[in-house]
Each structure stands twice: as structure tokens, then as C-alpha cells.
Amino acid sequence: MIRLIFLLPILLCVGWFYFLRVNGVPLKQGKRGFIYILAFSTLVLGFFVLMMHLTNPG
């Protein structure tokens, strides 16, 4: 699962881009959504990295 965690922001950004296009919202208006997606993905990745370091037995 950790190997595929890099797909999370890519899939979320593609989904957000699709949502913006379907609803006719310009990318400039939807830029904040991309920032939120990247921030959320960074937090998730940071959490997993922290847990890997805390639970590493050796």
C-alpha cells in the first residue's frame, strides 16, 4: 500500500480537474482545491512516514 501512496494526489487532482471541467469552472477559480489536495496528501504521506519510523523494530 505504501508503494502506491504517490497515486493519491494524482488521482485526487485528476478527479478535481474533471469536476471543474464538467461544471464549467475555470482552473484559476479551482486552484485553491489543488492546493488543498496537495496539502492533504502531504499530511497523509507525513503520517505514514512517521508511523514507519516509530514502528521500525530495528
N, C-alpha and C positions, 0 to 999 in steps of 0.2 A: 504494500500500500504506500509506503513512504517513497518508493521509487517513482510513483505516479503522481505525487503531490504537486509537481510542477504543472500538471494539467488543470488544476483547479482555477488559477487565474485566467488561463487561456480560454477555458470553456465558459467561465462567467463573463469574460469580456466579449466573446462571440455572441453569447445569449443577449447581453445588454445591447450590443450593436444591432442585432436582429430586431430587438424590441423597439429601438429608436427608429429604425428604418420602417417597420410596419406601421408605427404610429405617426410617421412624418415629422419626427423631432430632429432638428439639425444636430450634428455632432458637437458643435460648440455649446449647445444647451445641455447636452448629456455628458459633458466632460467630467462633471463632479461625480457621476456614477462610476466612471472608470477609476477615479481616484479612490473612491470608497472600496471598490472591488480590490484594488491593489493593496490598500491598507489592511483590509480584512485578510487577504491571502498572506500578507507578511506576518500578521499576528498568528495565524494558524501555523505557518511554517516555523515561526519562532517558538511556539508552544511545543511542537513536535521535536525540534532540535533540543530544547531544554529538557524535555522528558527523556530523550535518548541519552543525554549526558547524565541525568540524575539516576537513571536505572541501569547504567552500564556497570556490570559487575567487575570488570577488570580494567 
